[in-house]
Amino acid sequence: MKDYIEERALSVANYIIESKATVRQAARRFGISKSTVHKDCTDRLEQINPSLAREVRQILDVNKQERHIRGGLATREKYLHQKE
């Protein structure tokens, strides 16, 4: 694996852990795709630093469990702003 990929994977992982960010937020922050963030945090990070990978996995799992709630809140906000 190339050095810059390892550095990016570690940077993305640390960002997700520090800010409890979603995959979309991390992708936007680093200017990469959601699938690249996911690949970095699941596959590549497991090879580089397994303990860090477990921490990130816990946050991603929580985000996955809450995504339907976030989607509902976003839809609610959308329609509240349309009424105004």
Summary of the structure (lengths in Angstrom):
residues: 84
radius of gyration: 15.0
end to end distance: 51.8
largest distance: 51.8
contacts: 224
relative contact order: 0.14
helix: 88%
strand: 0%
